[in-house]
Amino acid sequence: MNAAWFLLLLSLHFGVFKIGYGRNASTRPPVVNIGAIFSFDTTVGRVAKIAINEAVKDVNSNLSILQGTKLAVTMQDSNCSGFVGMVEALQYMETDVVAIIGPQCAVVAHIISHVANELQVPLLSFAVTDPTLSSLQFPFFVRTTQSDLYQMTAVAEIVEHYGWKEVIAIFIDDDGGRNGVSALNDKLAERRCRISYKVGIPPDSVANRGAIMDILVKVALMQSRIVVLHVNSMIGFKVFSVANYLGMMGNGYVWIATDWLSSVLDSDSPLPSETMETIQGVLTLRPHTPDSDRKRAFFSRWNKITGGSLGLNTYGLYAYDSVWLLAHALDDFFNQGGIISFSNDSRISSVAGSTLHLDAMSIFDDGMLLLKNILLSNFVGLTGPLKFNTDRSLILPAYDIINVLGTGFRRIGYWSNYSGLSTVSPETLYTRQPNRSSASQKLYSVIWPGETSSKPRGWVFPNNGKQLRIGVPNRASYREFVSRVRGTDFFKGFCIDIFTAAVNLLPYAVPYKFISFGDGRNNPSYTELVNKITTGDFDAVVGDIAIVTNRTKTVDFTQPYISSGLVIVSPFKKQNTGAWAFLRPFSPRMWIVTGSFFLVVGIVVWILEHRINDDFRGPPKHQVITILWFSFSTLFFAHRENTMSTLGRLVLIIWLFVVLIINSSYTASLTSILTVQQLSSPIKGIDSLIKSVAVDMSTAILALAENGDLQRIRDKWLLQSTCSLESTEIESNRLHLSSFWGLFLICGIACFIALFIYFLQILRQLRRVPPPESASTGQGSLRSGGLQRFLSLMDEKEDQSKSGQKRRKIEKSLSDNDRDDELGRKPKRRETEMTRSDVNSGN
């Protein structure tokens, strides 16, 4: 009994050991079946068929990759039919296929991806670029080429690079076409551009020349002249042929074709001359693959295989690398103990008994392990590094940008997700820091349709374009801002000129018409006018409309082009002082008038003092210096000359009072400028407080401000009534003549009265002086003699006898006062002196 138990346990032990060993070190099968689904009768399909067969040969001949296991590939032609592709995929599931290379078309990929998910068979698509085939919905779909998400990013950056804002998208009306244009629309929107019109073309069997012509006639009526063509090769050349017939391949048009055109140019060149004539000037993209020795060797080998009848395109390289990718993943799969085994799906078995024989399909048991190894692959193929990021996309997406001209084409630059547009290869840029600045985005010159090197404007005024309804307030006051021309539907004014100038700077056409709002007798309600936009009555509004909080909640505003009534109270910032800061307290006119009055007062005092005051007499040079010294020394009250005349003292007193006021005001103003803080605020304008499709108009208004047109329009309408805000801060600290004209007036009147009285006195003395006896009795001599006597009388020193008598009277009164003070102390001496005086007088 014990022996029986021992034998049983021993047999179980070896059985379990054998199973575990087989799991960890699986036996590699001699052959692994793989499938391939694509369209044989297409440019991509013809190249892919040869590339896949060559890749299978290379893998099977390389013993280091699968260690003796061979790949057996079975190809099926789906003809880009979703139904046929599904049937062919189901047929593969009956033959124990572990993976499928393909499909080529997005329509087929969307359908058979559901089958791949159910049966856990990886799909390695070398040509499907539909960005909506996500790993979340279709985990067994692996894209071994670049997604249209990157291709449409490249197209959007080209559009932005040339300054265009609107494009027209023509696409094939299937899953790949619709989803690709949707990605383009998103990428354009990120750059403030848009698709203004998009139209789908039915697939090949329905797309005839008449239908394409109807589509292009509608396109020709649109304002945009930038056309993005996202179709297949069969439809694409039909579109170019009809466009050339309609004159849409000439000056002004821009055609950007996706990578379908570059694939044809690589594989079928040279194209017939009549075909090349229809695509002159077209831009197209080609998935970028770096140069390498292996790639050049394969191209040489390819030419030997095909004899030059079929060129190798990028999708052929991706198909070749897809086979090698699967081979590397299978090698890792076997090294990890993976076993190729299949089991029936219980859900399919539940419908057994039907004539469809669905129970023949089975699930790949270790399909998840193989998928994991595919996604972890990391090797260098003919297309460059093959490695997937977290989104299951190939790393380092890049495109060549090609310009079709003459009998061939030329590369004008590159686009990479790393650094954008560049004339330098992506491999060189990968060694540098990423640079997305506008200065680094460069392309070589382009020969556009119509054989011109001048960049097309990209738009025209549309023949069937809808006019924007622009509401304009019909004001009764402040008509310089906006007013209606009487008897017409035209408007004029500052706001209207700004609007029309800004519209002219837009990179696209804007048909519009002005609609009056208000009766012209009363100012309309601007709030009601703004609300007309939200109700759909107006598309936009032009006028002197204040930006207030409530309005910004419902509409967008452009960049403000005139200051509002909003005032921000904030502290001052200290101004920079310079070497000439001491001149800033007075305005230039104030400095001139003040200096002039110094000289005038000096001359007036000199005139009044010259005849009686020795300080104001002497040689002419000395008198001029005295005038200048006396006048300017009064500024500091440091004049040393005494004034003797009553009139001179009157003028001097008034002038010293004026100097006191001026001196005090100057000191206060200079102190304020050097020490008081000037206004400073972090708010630079209303645009800092409020951020506002109408970005384009705002950009145009800023351009008007930069080129000076905004100031010229402002001067045209508002120069007579505007207030200068720029100089207010500086001028507010300056003292102007208007603040002191009263003082100068008083001083001037005093000088005039003093001179008038002085001249009257001179004239009176002149009459008392008899003329010289030697003077001639002629009338002319009398006049000249009178003038000479007048000037000599002013210049001669006044008779000291008269002035001396006055001076003696003053001295006598002072001496009498002194004597009265001494009477009490020396009366006898005083009597003696008086007696002596009498005796002497008697003698």
ABEGO torsion letter per residue (X at the ends): XAAAAAAAAAAAAAAAAAAAAAAABBBBBABBBBBBBBBAABAAAAAAAAAAAAAAAAAAABAAAAGGBBBBBBBBBAGGBAAAAAAAAAAAAAAGBABBBOBABAAAAAAAAAAAAAAGBBBBBAABABAABBAAABAABBBABBBAAAAAAAAAAAAAAAGBABBBBBBBBBAAAAAAAAAAAAAAAAAGBBBABBBBBBBAAABBAAAAAAAAAAAAABABABBBBBBBAAAAAAAAAAAAAAGAABBGBBBBBBAAAAAAAAAAOBBBAAAAAAABGBBBBBBBBBBBAAAAAAAAAAAAAAGGABBBBAAAAAAAAAAAAAAAAAAAAAAAGBBBBBBBBAAAAAABGBAAGAAABBBBAAAAAAAAAAAABBBBBAAEBBBBBAAGBBBGBBBBBBBBBEABBBBAEBBBAAAEBBABBAAAAAABBBBABAAABBBBBBBBBGGBABBBAGBBBBAABBBBBBBBBBBABGAAABBBBBGBABBBEAAAAAAAAAAAABABBBBBBBBBBEAGABBBBAAAAAAAAAAGABABBBEBBBBBAAAAAABBBBBBABBBABBBBBBBBBBBBBAAAAAAABBAAAAAAAAAAAAAAAAAAAAAAAAABAAABEBAAAAAAAAAAAAAAAAAGABABBBABAAAAAAAAAAAAAAAAAAAAAAAAAAAAAABBBBBBABAEAAAABBXXXAAAAAAAAAAAAAGAAAAAAAAAAAAABBBAAAAAAAAABBBAAAAAAAAAAAAAAAAAAAAAAAAAAAAAAAABBBBAABBABAAAAAAAAAAAAAAAAABBBBAAAAAAAAAAAAAAAAAAAAAAAAAABAAAAAAAAAAAAAAAAX
